[in-house]
């Protein structure tokens, strides 16, 4: 079950941003990072508790997963 996080300070997990109805053309954008869709507003944004992305979302979509690792020193 996905949960909504209202404040960034409460976020614990992986930010998943999604864009839908994307047509990939390798001549226009040789890598996914160059895809013009990333320059438009995100259509979906959720916090995942782990790196398991939702399944059966459809076709022709792209997603970006962002997370930070905080390492605490051992005693």
N, CA, C, O and CB atoms as a CASP TS submission, in Angstrom:
PFRMAT TS
TARGET T0000
AUTHOR 0000-0000-0000
METHOD Language model
MODEL 1
PARENT N/A
ATOM      1  N   UNK     1       0.826  -1.175   0.000  1.00  0.00           N
ATOM      2  CA  UNK     1       0.000   0.000   0.000  1.00  0.00           C
ATOM      3  C   UNK     1       0.880   1.252   0.000  1.00  0.00           C
ATOM      4  O   UNK     1       1.823   1.345   0.786  1.00  0.00           O
ATOM      5  CB  UNK     1      -0.945  -0.009   1.205  1.00  0.00           C
ATOM      6  N   UNK     2       0.581   2.199  -0.865  1.00  0.00           N
ATOM      7  CA  UNK     2       1.336   3.434  -0.956  1.00  0.00           C
ATOM      8  C   UNK     2       0.791   4.449   0.034  1.00  0.00           C
ATOM      9  O   UNK     2      -0.415   4.519   0.269  1.00  0.00           O
ATOM     10  CB  UNK     2       1.293   3.993  -2.382  1.00  0.00           C
ATOM     11  N   UNK     3       1.687   5.231   0.608  1.00  0.00           N
ATOM     12  CA  UNK     3       1.236   6.263   1.531  1.00  0.00           C
ATOM     13  C   UNK     3       1.717   7.624   1.051  1.00  0.00           C
ATOM     14  O   UNK     3       2.768   7.734   0.420  1.00  0.00           O
ATOM     15  CB  UNK     3       1.740   5.981   2.963  1.00  0.00           C
ATOM     16  N   UNK     4       0.955   8.641   1.348  1.00  0.00           N
ATOM     17  CA  UNK     4       1.269  10.004   0.922  1.00  0.00           C
ATOM     18  C   UNK     4       2.057  10.696   2.024  1.00  0.00           C
ATOM     19  O   UNK     4       1.732  10.568   3.204  1.00  0.00           O
ATOM     20  CB  UNK     4      -0.025  10.801   0.583  1.00  0.00           C
ATOM     21  N   UNK     5       3.091  11.427   1.635  1.00  0.00           N
ATOM     22  CA  UNK     5       3.899  12.186   2.576  1.00  0.00           C
ATOM     23  C   UNK     5       3.683  13.659   2.280  1.00  0.00           C
ATOM     24  O   UNK     5       3.938  14.113   1.164  1.00  0.00           O
ATOM     25  CB  UNK     5       5.415  11.799   2.482  1.00  0.00           C
ATOM     26  N   UNK     6       3.214  14.411   3.269  1.00  0.00           N
ATOM     27  CA  UNK     6       2.916  15.830   3.066  1.00  0.00           C
ATOM     28  C   UNK     6       4.154  16.711   3.184  1.00  0.00           C
ATOM     29  O   UNK     6       4.265  17.705   2.466  1.00  0.00           O
ATOM     30  CB  UNK     6       1.876  16.285   4.064  1.00  0.00           C
ATOM     31  N   UNK     7       5.072  16.376   4.060  1.00  0.00           N
ATOM     32  CA  UNK     7       6.233  17.218   4.307  1.00  0.00           C
ATOM     33  C   UNK     7       7.509  16.450   4.005  1.00  0.00           C
ATOM     34  O   UNK     7       7.632  15.276   4.353  1.00  0.00           O
ATOM     35  CB  UNK     7       6.239  17.723   5.757  1.00  0.00           C
ATOM     36  N   UNK     8       8.454  17.112   3.358  1.00  0.00           N
ATOM     37  CA  UNK     8       9.703  16.461   2.971  1.00  0.00           C
ATOM     38  C   UNK     8      10.431  15.908   4.194  1.00  0.00           C
ATOM     39  O   UNK     8      11.051  14.847   4.118  1.00  0.00           O
ATOM     40  CB  UNK     8      10.608  17.445   2.215  1.00  0.00           C
ATOM     41  N   UNK     9      10.362  16.613   5.312  1.00  0.00           N
ATOM     42  CA  UNK     9      11.063  16.129   6.511  1.00  0.00           C
ATOM     43  C   UNK     9      10.524  14.783   6.986  1.00  0.00           C
ATOM     44  O   UNK     9      11.212  14.070   7.716  1.00  0.00           O
ATOM     45  CB  UNK     9      10.945  17.152   7.635  1.00  0.00           C
ATOM     46  N   UNK    10       9.294  14.422   6.580  1.00  0.00           N
ATOM     47  CA  UNK    10       8.695  13.157   6.971  1.00  0.00           C
ATOM     48  C   UNK    10       8.962  12.039   5.959  1.00  0.00           C
ATOM     49  O   UNK    10       8.590  10.888   6.188  1.00  0.00           O
ATOM     50  CB  UNK    10       7.209  13.336   7.153  1.00  0.00           C
ATOM     51  N   UNK    11       9.598  12.375   4.856  1.00  0.00           N
ATOM     52  CA  UNK    11       9.814  11.392   3.785  1.00  0.00           C
ATOM     53  C   UNK    11      10.869  10.375   4.196  1.00  0.00           C
ATOM     54  O   UNK    11      11.947  10.725   4.675  1.00  0.00           O
ATOM     55  CB  UNK    11      10.235  12.092   2.479  1.00  0.00           C
ATOM     56  N   UNK    12      10.532   9.131   3.998  1.00  0.00           N
ATOM     57  CA  UNK    12      11.464   8.029   4.227  1.00  0.00           C
ATOM     58  C   UNK    12      11.208   7.021   3.122  1.00  0.00           C
ATOM     59  O   UNK    12      10.244   6.257   3.181  1.00  0.00           O
ATOM     60  CB  UNK    12      11.287   7.381   5.667  1.00  0.00           C
ATOM     61  N   UNK    13      12.065   7.018   2.118  1.00  0.00           N
ATOM     62  CA  UNK    13      11.868   6.082   1.021  1.00  0.00           C
ATOM     63  C   UNK    13      12.426   6.622  -0.273  1.00  0.00           C
ATOM     64  O   UNK    13      13.412   7.359  -0.281  1.00  0.00           O
ATOM     65  CB  UNK    13      10.403   5.762   0.856  1.00  0.00           C
ATOM     66  N   UNK    14      11.795   6.256  -1.355  1.00  0.00           N
ATOM     67  CA  UNK    14      12.254   6.587  -2.697  1.00  0.00           C
ATOM     68  C   UNK    14      11.184   7.431  -3.382  1.00  0.00           C
ATOM     69  O   UNK    14      10.026   7.023  -3.463  1.00  0.00           O
ATOM     70  CB  UNK    14      12.563   5.299  -3.522  1.00  0.00           C
ATOM     71  N   UNK    15      11.567   8.600  -3.871  1.00  0.00           N
ATOM     72  CA  UNK    15      10.642   9.444  -4.612  1.00  0.00           C
ATOM     73  C   UNK    15      10.498   8.885  -6.020  1.00  0.00           C
ATOM     74  O   UNK    15      11.491   8.710  -6.727  1.00  0.00           O
ATOM     75  CB  UNK    15      11.128  10.921  -4.643  1.00  0.00           C
ATOM     76  N   UNK    16       9.267   8.607  -6.427  1.00  0.00           N
ATOM     77  CA  UNK    16       8.999   8.120  -7.780  1.00  0.00           C
ATOM     78  C   UNK    16       8.198   9.186  -8.511  1.00  0.00           C
ATOM     79  O   UNK    16       7.083   9.524  -8.114  1.00  0.00           O
ATOM     80  CB  UNK    16       8.233   6.750  -7.759  1.00  0.00           C
ATOM     81  N   UNK    17       8.785   9.715  -9.594  1.00  0.00           N
ATOM     82  CA  UNK    17       8.105  10.688 -10.439  1.00  0.00           C
ATOM     83  C   UNK    17       7.772  10.000 -11.757  1.00  0.00           C
ATOM     84  O   UNK    17       8.589   9.243 -12.282  1.00  0.00           O
ATOM     85  CB  UNK    17       8.984  11.971 -10.668  1.00  0.00           C
ATOM     86  N   UNK    18       6.594  10.252 -12.292  1.00  0.00           N
ATOM     87  CA  UNK    18       6.176   9.578 -13.525  1.00  0.00           C
ATOM     88  C   UNK    18       5.593  10.529 -14.552  1.00  0.00           C
ATOM     89  O   UNK    18       4.943  11.519 -14.216  1.00  0.00           O
ATOM     90  CB  UNK    18       5.166   8.512 -13.209  1.00  0.00           C
ATOM     91  N   UNK    19       5.841  10.205 -15.812  1.00  0.00           N
ATOM     92  CA  UNK    19       5.270  10.905 -16.961  1.00  0.00           C
ATOM     93  C   UNK    19       4.655   9.844 -17.867  1.00  0.00           C
ATOM     94  O   UNK    19       5.249   8.785 -18.071  1.00  0.00           O
ATOM     95  CB  UNK    19       6.359  11.765 -17.728  1.00  0.00           C
ATOM     96  N   UNK    20       3.485  10.112 -18.405  1.00  0.00           N
ATOM     97  CA  UNK    20       2.745   9.098 -19.161  1.00  0.00           C
ATOM     98  C   UNK    20       2.509   9.553 -20.602  1.00  0.00           C
ATOM     99  O   UNK    20       2.546  10.747 -20.898  1.00  0.00           O
ATOM    100  CB  UNK    20       1.400   8.794 -18.475  1.00  0.00           C
ATOM    101  N   UNK    21       2.266   8.593 -21.491  1.00  0.00           N
ATOM    102  CA  UNK    21       2.041   8.896 -22.903  1.00  0.00           C
ATOM    103  C   UNK    21       3.293   9.407 -23.584  1.00  0.00           C
ATOM    104  O   UNK    21       3.213  10.260 -24.468  1.00  0.00           O
ATOM    105  CB  UNK    21       0.937   9.912 -23.047  1.00  0.00           C
ATOM    106  N   UNK    22       4.448   8.898 -23.188  1.00  0.00           N
ATOM    107  CA  UNK    22       5.734   9.358 -23.717  1.00  0.00           C
ATOM    108  C   UNK    22       6.127   8.516 -24.926  1.00  0.00           C
ATOM    109  O   UNK    22       6.135   7.287 -24.864  1.00  0.00           O
ATOM    110  CB  UNK    22       6.835   9.291 -22.628  1.00  0.00           C
ATOM    111  N   UNK    23       6.444   9.176 -25.995  1.00  0.00           N
ATOM    112  CA  UNK    23       6.965   8.499 -27.188  1.00  0.00           C
ATOM    113  C   UNK    23       8.467   8.703 -27.222  1.00  0.00           C
ATOM    114  O   UNK    23       8.946   9.834 -27.308  1.00  0.00           O
ATOM    115  CB  UNK    23       6.294   9.038 -28.501  1.00  0.00           C
ATOM    116  N   UNK    24       9.202   7.615 -27.156  1.00  0.00           N
ATOM    117  CA  UNK    24      10.659   7.689 -27.128  1.00  0.00           C
ATOM    118  C   UNK    24      11.203   7.656 -28.544  1.00  0.00           C
ATOM    119  O   UNK    24      10.905   6.742 -29.312  1.00  0.00           O
ATOM    120  CB  UNK    24      11.253   6.539 -26.296  1.00  0.00           C
ATOM    121  N   UNK    25      11.996   8.651 -28.883  1.00  0.00           N
ATOM    122  CA  UNK    25      12.636   8.724 -30.194  1.00  0.00           C
ATOM    123  C   UNK    25      14.129   8.909 -29.957  1.00  0.00           C
ATOM    124  O   UNK    25      14.564   9.980 -29.535  1.00  0.00           O
ATOM    125  CB  UNK    25      12.042   9.895 -31.072  1.00  0.00           C
ATOM    126  N   UNK    26      14.917   7.867 -30.228  1.00  0.00           N
ATOM    127  CA  UNK    26      16.347   7.914 -29.932  1.00  0.00           C
ATOM    128  C   UNK    26      17.090   8.932 -30.802  1.00  0.00           C
ATOM    129  O   UNK    26      18.209   9.316 -30.464  1.00  0.00           O
ATOM    130  CB  UNK    26      16.957   6.537 -30.119  1.00  0.00           C
ATOM    131  N   UNK    27      16.498   9.375 -31.908  1.00  0.00           N
ATOM    132  CA  UNK    27      17.153  10.393 -32.734  1.00  0.00           C
ATOM    133  C   UNK    27      17.027  11.773 -32.091  1.00  0.00           C
ATOM    134  O   UNK    27      17.921  12.607 -32.234  1.00  0.00           O
ATOM    135  CB  UNK    27      16.549  10.409 -34.153  1.00  0.00           C
ATOM    136  N   UNK    28      15.922  12.020 -31.384  1.00  0.00           N
ATOM    137  CA  UNK    28      15.714  13.306 -30.711  1.00  0.00           C
ATOM    138  C   UNK    28      16.431  13.324 -29.366  1.00  0.00           C
ATOM    139  O   UNK    28      17.080  14.309 -29.013  1.00  0.00           O
ATOM    140  CB  UNK    28      14.206  13.583 -30.515  1.00  0.00           C
ATOM    141  N   UNK    29      16.312  12.245 -28.628  1.00  0.00           N
ATOM    142  CA  UNK    29      16.952  12.167 -27.308  1.00  0.00           C
ATOM    143  C   UNK    29      17.657  10.821 -27.198  1.00  0.00           C
ATOM    144  O   UNK    29      17.015   9.804 -26.938  1.00  0.00           O
ATOM    145  CB  UNK    29      15.904  12.349 -26.149  1.00  0.00           C
ATOM    146  N   UNK    30      18.978  10.810 -27.393  1.00  0.00           N
ATOM    147  CA  UNK    30      19.723   9.539 -27.390  1.00  0.00           C
ATOM    148  C   UNK    30      19.696   8.803 -26.050  1.00  0.00           C
ATOM    149  O   UNK    30      19.877   7.586 -26.018  1.00  0.00           O
ATOM    150  CB  UNK    30      21.151   9.797 -27.774  1.00  0.00           C
ATOM    151  N   UNK    31      19.475   9.517 -24.949  1.00  0.00           N
ATOM    152  CA  UNK    31      19.345   8.867 -23.651  1.00  0.00           C
ATOM    153  C   UNK    31      18.031   9.313 -23.022  1.00  0.00           C
ATOM    154  O   UNK    31      17.470  10.336 -23.414  1.00  0.00           O
ATOM    155  CB  UNK    31      20.558   9.202 -22.722  1.00  0.00           C
ATOM    156  N   UNK    32      17.548   8.565 -22.066  1.00  0.00           N
ATOM    157  CA  UNK    32      16.295   8.931 -21.410  1.00  0.00           C
ATOM    158  C   UNK    32      16.429  10.253 -20.660  1.00  0.00           C
ATOM    159  O   UNK    32      15.449  10.989 -20.540  1.00  0.00           O
ATOM    160  CB  UNK    32      15.856   7.827 -20.448  1.00  0.00           C
ATOM    161  N   UNK    33      17.612  10.566 -20.158  1.00  0.00           N
ATOM    162  CA  UNK    33      17.810  11.845 -19.455  1.00  0.00           C
ATOM    163  C   UNK    33      17.589  13.029 -20.382  1.00  0.00           C
ATOM    164  O   UNK    33      17.234  14.115 -19.925  1.00  0.00           O
ATOM    165  CB  UNK    33      19.218  11.914 -18.855  1.00  0.00           C
ATOM    166  N   UNK    34      17.796  12.832 -21.691  1.00  0.00           N
ATOM    167  CA  UNK    34      17.600  13.900 -22.669  1.00  0.00           C
ATOM    168  C   UNK    34      16.157  14.005 -23.139  1.00  0.00           C
ATOM    169  O   UNK    34      15.824  14.906 -23.909  1.00  0.00           O
ATOM    170  CB  UNK    34      18.502  13.681 -23.858  1.00  0.00           C
ATOM    171  N   UNK    35      15.301  13.106 -22.692  1.00  0.00           N
ATOM    172  CA  UNK    35      13.913  13.107 -23.152  1.00  0.00           C
ATOM    173  C   UNK    35      13.222  14.412 -22.755  1.00  0.00           C
ATOM    174  O   UNK    35      13.288  14.815 -21.594  1.00  0.00           O
ATOM    175  CB  UNK    35      13.148  11.897 -22.572  1.00  0.00           C
ATOM    176  N   UNK    36      12.563  15.074 -23.705  1.00  0.00           N
ATOM    177  CA  UNK    36      11.888  16.339 -23.410  1.00  0.00           C
ATOM    178  C   UNK    36      10.818  16.227 -22.321  1.00  0.00           C
ATOM    179  O   UNK    36      10.480  17.230 -21.693  1.00  0.00           O
ATOM    180  CB  UNK    36      11.262  16.874 -24.664  1.00  0.00           C
ATOM    181  N   UNK    37      10.289  15.052 -22.090  1.00  0.00           N
ATOM    182  CA  UNK    37       9.253  14.876 -21.064  1.00  0.00           C
ATOM    183  C   UNK    37       9.757  15.257 -19.679  1.00  0.00           C
ATOM    184  O   UNK    37       8.985  15.745 -18.854  1.00  0.00           O
ATOM    185  CB  UNK    37       8.762  13.434 -21.051  1.00  0.00           C
ATOM    186  N   UNK    38      11.047  15.040 -19.412  1.00  0.00           N
ATOM    187  CA  UNK    38      11.609  15.385 -18.106  1.00  0.00           C
ATOM    188  C   UNK    38      11.589  16.894 -17.860  1.00  0.00           C
ATOM    189  O   UNK    38      11.678  17.340 -16.716  1.00  0.00           O
ATOM    190  CB  UNK    38      13.038  14.859 -17.993  1.00  0.00           C
ATOM    191  N   UNK    39      11.474  17.674 -18.926  1.00  0.00           N
ATOM    192  CA  UNK    39      11.432  19.132 -18.782  1.00  0.00           C
ATOM    193  C   UNK    39      10.016  19.634 -18.484  1.00  0.00           C
ATOM    194  O   UNK    39       9.840  20.782 -18.076  1.00  0.00           O
ATOM    195  CB  UNK    39      11.963  19.802 -20.053  1.00  0.00           C
ATOM    196  N   UNK    40       9.019  18.791 -18.682  1.00  0.00           N
ATOM    197  CA  UNK    40       7.635  19.178 -18.401  1.00  0.00           C
ATOM    198  C   UNK    40       7.290  18.833 -16.948  1.00  0.00           C
ATOM    199  O   UNK    40       8.040  18.136 -16.264  1.00  0.00           O
ATOM    200  CB  UNK    40       6.651  18.470 -19.384  1.00  0.00           C
ATOM    201  N   UNK    41       6.158  19.327 -16.502  1.00  0.00           N
ATOM    202  CA  UNK    41       5.729  19.072 -15.124  1.00  0.00           C
ATOM    203  C   UNK    41       5.485  17.581 -14.915  1.00  0.00           C
ATOM    204  O   UNK    41       4.980  16.890 -15.800  1.00  0.00           O
ATOM    205  CB  UNK    41       4.452  19.877 -14.790  1.00  0.00           C
ATOM    206  N   UNK    42       5.847  17.104 -13.744  1.00  0.00           N
ATOM    207  CA  UNK    42       5.642  15.699 -13.402  1.00  0.00           C
ATOM    208  C   UNK    42       4.142  15.424 -13.295  1.00  0.00           C
ATOM    209  O   UNK    42       3.389  16.266 -12.808  1.00  0.00           O
ATOM    210  CB  UNK    42       6.370  15.335 -12.070  1.00  0.00           C
ATOM    211  N   UNK    43       3.711  14.252 -13.749  1.00  0.00           N
ATOM    212  CA  UNK    43       2.295  13.892 -13.732  1.00  0.00           C
ATOM    213  C   UNK    43       1.922  13.051 -12.520  1.00  0.00           C
ATOM    214  O   UNK    43       0.756  13.003 -12.128  1.00  0.00           O
ATOM    215  CB  UNK    43       1.938  13.146 -14.994  1.00  0.00           C
ATOM    216  N   UNK    44       2.903  12.394 -11.930  1.00  0.00           N
ATOM    217  CA  UNK    44       2.645  11.532 -10.780  1.00  0.00           C
ATOM    218  C   UNK    44       3.858  11.589  -9.869  1.00  0.00           C
ATOM    219  O   UNK    44       4.999  11.545 -10.329  1.00  0.00           O
ATOM    220  CB  UNK    44       2.339  10.062 -11.222  1.00  0.00           C
ATOM    221  N   UNK    45       3.599  11.687  -8.568  1.00  0.00           N
ATOM    222  CA  UNK    45       4.692  11.761  -7.611  1.00  0.00           C
ATOM    223  C   UNK    45       4.274  11.042  -6.329  1.00  0.00           C
ATOM    224  O   UNK    45       3.309  11.432  -5.673  1.00  0.00           O
ATOM    225  CB  UNK    45       5.083  13.242  -7.321  1.00  0.00           C
ATOM    226  N   UNK    46       5.013   9.992  -5.986  1.00  0.00           N
ATOM    227  CA  UNK    46       4.716   9.239  -4.767  1.00  0.00           C
ATOM    228  C   UNK    46       6.022   8.877  -4.070  1.00  0.00           C
ATOM    229  O   UNK    46       7.090   8.901  -4.683  1.00  0.00           O
ATOM    230  CB  UNK    46       3.889   7.958  -5.087  1.00  0.00           C
ATOM    231  N   UNK    47       5.929   8.547  -2.804  1.00  0.00           N
ATOM    232  CA  UNK    47       7.073   8.066  -2.033  1.00  0.00           C
ATOM    233  C   UNK    47       6.913   6.561  -1.866  1.00  0.00           C
ATOM    234  O   UNK    47       5.935   6.094  -1.282  1.00  0.00           O
ATOM    235  CB  UNK    47       7.179   8.790  -0.639  1.00  0.00           C
ATOM    236  N   UNK    48       7.873   5.811  -2.377  1.00  0.00           N
ATOM    237  CA  UNK    48       7.889   4.358  -2.222  1.00  0.00           C
ATOM    238  C   UNK    48       8.689   4.014  -0.979  1.00  0.00           C
ATOM    239  O   UNK    48       9.678   4.680  -0.673  1.00  0.00           O
ATOM    240  CB  UNK    48       8.488   3.658  -3.480  1.00  0.00           C
ATOM    241  N   UNK    49       8.281   3.004  -0.275  1.00  0.00           N
ATOM    242  CA  UNK    49       9.003   2.595   0.933  1.00  0.00           C
ATOM    243  C   UNK    49      10.216   1.731   0.601  1.00  0.00           C
ATOM    244  O   UNK    49      11.072   1.513   1.459  1.00  0.00           O
ATOM    245  CB  UNK    49       8.069   1.836   1.873  1.00  0.00           C
ATOM    246  N   UNK    50      10.298   1.239  -0.628  1.00  0.00           N
ATOM    247  CA  UNK    50      11.443   0.451  -1.074  1.00  0.00           C
ATOM    248  C   UNK    50      11.612   0.694  -2.574  1.00  0.00           C
ATOM    249  O   UNK    50      10.923   1.543  -3.141  1.00  0.00           O
ATOM    250  CB  UNK    50      11.251  -1.085  -0.757  1.00  0.00           C
ATOM    251  N   UNK    51      12.492  -0.018  -3.204  1.00  0.00           N
ATOM    252  CA  UNK    51      12.760   0.202  -4.625  1.00  0.00           C
ATOM    253  C   UNK    51      11.840  -0.593  -5.546  1.00  0.00           C
ATOM    254  O   UNK    51      12.154  -0.749  -6.726  1.00  0.00           O
ATOM    255  CB  UNK    51      14.186  -0.150  -4.926  1.00  0.00           C
ATOM    256  N   UNK    52      10.730  -1.093  -5.050  1.00  0.00           N
ATOM    257  CA  UNK    52       9.779  -1.813  -5.892  1.00  0.00           C
ATOM    258  C   UNK    52       8.805  -0.827  -6.510  1.00  0.00           C
ATOM    259  O   UNK    52       7.949  -0.266  -5.827  1.00  0.00           O
ATOM    260  CB  UNK    52       9.022  -2.890  -5.080  1.00  0.00           C
ATOM    261  N   UNK    53       8.947  -0.624  -7.807  1.00  0.00           N
ATOM    262  CA  UNK    53       8.044   0.285  -8.522  1.00  0.00           C
ATOM    263  C   UNK    53       6.712  -0.415  -8.762  1.00  0.00           C
ATOM    264  O   UNK    53       6.668  -1.640  -8.877  1.00  0.00           O
ATOM    265  CB  UNK    53       8.670   0.751  -9.873  1.00  0.00           C
ATOM    266  N   UNK    54       5.626   0.351  -8.837  1.00  0.00           N
ATOM    267  CA  UNK    54       4.317  -0.248  -9.117  1.00  0.00           C
ATOM    268  C   UNK    54       4.324  -0.994 -10.446  1.00  0.00           C
ATOM    269  O   UNK    54       5.071  -0.631 -11.355  1.00  0.00           O
ATOM    270  CB  UNK    54       3.226   0.830  -9.129  1.00  0.00           C
ATOM    271  N   UNK    55       3.506  -2.023 -10.565  1.00  0.00           N
ATOM    272  CA  UNK    55       3.430  -2.814 -11.793  1.00  0.00           C
ATOM    273  C   UNK    55       2.141  -2.501 -12.539  1.00  0.00           C
ATOM    274  O   UNK    55       1.206  -1.930 -11.978  1.00  0.00           O
ATOM    275  CB  UNK    55       3.516  -4.322 -11.480  1.00  0.00           C
ATOM    276  N   UNK    56       2.107  -2.882 -13.803  1.00  0.00           N
ATOM    277  CA  UNK    56       0.929  -2.712 -14.660  1.00  0.00           C
ATOM    278  C   UNK    56       0.466  -1.258 -14.757  1.00  0.00           C
ATOM    279  O   UNK    56      -0.727  -0.969 -14.667  1.00  0.00           O
ATOM    280  CB  UNK    56      -0.208  -3.567 -14.143  1.00  0.00           C
ATOM    281  N   UNK    57       1.414  -0.358 -14.938  1.00  0.00           N
ATOM    282  CA  UNK    57       1.075   1.059 -15.080  1.00  0.00           C
ATOM    283  C   UNK    57       0.622   1.392 -16.494  1.00  0.00           C
ATOM    284  O   UNK    57      -0.028   2.414 -16.716  1.00  0.00           O
ATOM    285  CB  UNK    57       2.267   1.926 -14.705  1.00  0.00           C
ATOM    286  N   UNK    58       0.954   0.554 -17.428  1.00  0.00           N
ATOM    287  CA  UNK    58       0.612   0.827 -18.819  1.00  0.00           C
ATOM    288  C   UNK    58       1.855   0.829 -19.674  1.00  0.00           C
ATOM    289  O   UNK    58       2.889   0.272 -19.304  1.00  0.00           O
ATOM    290  CB  UNK    58      -0.121   2.158 -18.948  1.00  0.00           C
ATOM    291  N   UNK    59       1.741   1.461 -20.816  1.00  0.00           N
ATOM    292  CA  UNK    59       2.852   1.526 -21.752  1.00  0.00           C
ATOM    293  C   UNK    59       3.206   2.987 -22.010  1.00  0.00           C
ATOM    294  O   UNK    59       2.428   3.893 -21.710  1.00  0.00           O
ATOM    295  CB  UNK    59       2.504   0.800 -23.077  1.00  0.00           C
ATOM    296  N   UNK    60       4.373   3.194 -22.562  1.00  0.00           N
ATOM    297  CA  UNK    60       4.840   4.528 -22.960  1.00  0.00           C
ATOM    298  C   UNK    60       4.879   5.512 -21.791  1.00  0.00           C
ATOM    299  O   UNK    60       4.323   6.607 -21.866  1.00  0.00           O
ATOM    300  CB  UNK    60       3.947   5.081 -24.054  1.00  0.00           C
ATOM    301  N   UNK    61       5.536   5.108 -20.728  1.00  0.00           N
ATOM    302  CA  UNK    61       5.728   6.018 -19.608  1.00  0.00           C
ATOM    303  C   UNK    61       7.205   5.992 -19.216  1.00  0.00           C
ATOM    304  O   UNK    61       7.930   5.045 -19.522  1.00  0.00           O
ATOM    305  CB  UNK    61       4.813   5.629 -18.397  1.00  0.00           C
ATOM    306  N   UNK    62       7.625   7.038 -18.544  1.00  0.00           N
ATOM    307  CA  UNK    62       8.973   7.072 -17.981  1.00  0.00           C
ATOM    308  C   UNK    62       8.850   7.425 -16.508  1.00  0.00           C
ATOM    309  O   UNK    62       7.888   8.065 -16.082  1.00  0.00           O
ATOM    310  CB  UNK    62       9.891   8.097 -18.738  1.00  0.00           C
ATOM    311  N   UNK    63       9.832   7.000 -15.748  1.00  0.00           N
ATOM    312  CA  UNK    63       9.827   7.301 -14.327  1.00  0.00           C
ATOM    313  C   UNK    63      11.239   7.650 -13.888  1.00  0.00           C
ATOM    314  O   UNK    63      12.223   7.212 -14.485  1.00  0.00           O
ATOM    315  CB  UNK    63       9.271   6.113 -13.508  1.00  0.00           C
ATOM    316  N   UNK    64      11.314   8.443 -12.842  1.00  0.00           N
ATOM    317  CA  UNK    64      12.598   8.796 -12.252  1.00  0.00           C
ATOM    318  C   UNK    64      12.510   8.468 -10.768  1.00  0.00           C
ATOM    319  O   UNK    64      11.592   8.908 -10.077  1.00  0.00           O
ATOM    320  CB  UNK    64      12.957  10.316 -12.493  1.00  0.00           C
ATOM    321  N   UNK    65      13.478   7.689 -10.287  1.00  0.00           N
ATOM    322  CA  UNK    65      13.535   7.322  -8.875  1.00  0.00           C
ATOM    323  C   UNK    65      14.675   8.091  -8.225  1.00  0.00           C
ATOM    324  O   UNK    65      15.795   8.106  -8.736  1.00  0.00           O
ATOM    325  CB  UNK    65      13.722   5.781  -8.695  1.00  0.00           C
ATOM    326  N   UNK    66      14.383   8.733  -7.090  1.00  0.00           N
ATOM    327  CA  UNK    66      15.386   9.527  -6.389  1.00  0.00           C
ATOM    328  C   UNK    66      15.362   9.161  -4.910  1.00  0.00           C
ATOM    329  O   UNK    66      14.300   9.069  -4.294  1.00  0.00           O
ATOM    330  CB  UNK    66      15.136  11.050  -6.588  1.00  0.00           C
ATOM    331  N   UNK    67      16.538   8.958  -4.363  1.00  0.00           N
ATOM    332  CA  UNK    67      16.632   8.663  -2.939  1.00  0.00           C
ATOM    333  C   UNK    67      17.995   9.130  -2.442  1.00  0.00           C
ATOM    334  O   UNK    67      18.900   9.397  -3.232  1.00  0.00           O
ATOM    335  CB  UNK    67      16.423   7.138  -2.660  1.00  0.00           C
ATOM    336  N   UNK    68      18.126   9.223  -1.145  1.00  0.00           N
ATOM    337  CA  UNK    68      19.385   9.611  -0.524  1.00  0.00           C
ATOM    338  C   UNK    68      19.754   8.562   0.508  1.00  0.00           C
ATOM    339  O   UNK    68      18.896   7.987   1.178  1.00  0.00           O
ATOM    340  CB  UNK    68      19.288  11.021   0.124  1.00  0.00           C
ATOM    341  N   UNK    69      21.030   8.334   0.615  1.00  0.00           N
ATOM    342  CA  UNK    69      21.537   7.365   1.588  1.00  0.00           C
ATOM    343  C   UNK    69      22.275   8.149   2.660  1.00  0.00           C
ATOM    344  O   UNK    69      23.220   8.881   2.367  1.00  0.00           O
ATOM    345  CB  UNK    69      22.476   6.289   0.912  1.00  0.00           C
ATOM    346  N   UNK    70      21.849   7.994   3.875  1.00  0.00           N
ATOM    347  CA  UNK    70      22.538   8.637   5.000  1.00  0.00           C
ATOM    348  C   UNK    70      23.225   7.555   5.797  1.00  0.00           C
ATOM    349  O   UNK    70      22.582   6.672   6.364  1.00  0.00           O
ATOM    350  CB  UNK    70      21.550   9.457   5.901  1.00  0.00           C
ATOM    351  N   UNK    71      24.530   7.637   5.831  1.00  0.00           N
ATOM    352  CA  UNK    71      25.331   6.640   6.534  1.00  0.00           C
ATOM    353  C   UNK    71      25.727   7.201   7.896  1.00  0.00           C
ATOM    354  O   UNK    71      26.265   8.303   8.001  1.00  0.00           O
ATOM    355  CB  UNK    71      26.594   6.244   5.704  1.00  0.00           C
ATOM    356  N   UNK    72      25.454   6.434   8.915  1.00  0.00           N
ATOM    357  CA  UNK    72      25.827   6.849  10.256  1.00  0.00           C
ATOM    358  C   UNK    72      27.107   6.126  10.650  1.00  0.00           C
ATOM    359  O   UNK    72      27.252   4.929  10.400  1.00  0.00           O
ATOM    360  CB  UNK    72      24.685   6.560  11.271  1.00  0.00           C
ATOM    361  N   UNK    73      28.026   6.847  11.263  1.00  0.00           N
ATOM    362  CA  UNK    73      29.297   6.201  11.647  1.00  0.00           C
ATOM    363  C   UNK    73      29.067   5.140  12.708  1.00  0.00           C
ATOM    364  O   UNK    73      28.223   5.280  13.593  1.00  0.00           O
ATOM    365  CB  UNK    73      30.305   7.246  12.163  1.00  0.00           C
ATOM    366  N   UNK    74      29.839   4.083  12.590  1.00  0.00           N
ATOM    367  CA  UNK    74      29.737   3.016  13.593  1.00  0.00           C
ATOM    368  C   UNK    74      30.516   3.429  14.845  1.00  0.00           C
ATOM    369  O   UNK    74      31.488   4.182  14.778  1.00  0.00           O
ATOM    370  CB  UNK    74      30.277   1.656  13.026  1.00  0.00           C
ATOM    371  N   UNK    75      30.069   2.923  15.959  1.00  0.00           N
ATOM    372  CA  UNK    75      30.727   3.280  17.232  1.00  0.00           C
ATOM    373  C   UNK    75      31.909   2.411  17.516  1.00  0.00           C
ATOM    374  O   UNK    75      32.568   2.581  18.542  1.00  0.00           O
ATOM    375  CB  UNK    75      29.757   3.185  18.380  1.00  0.00           C
TER
END
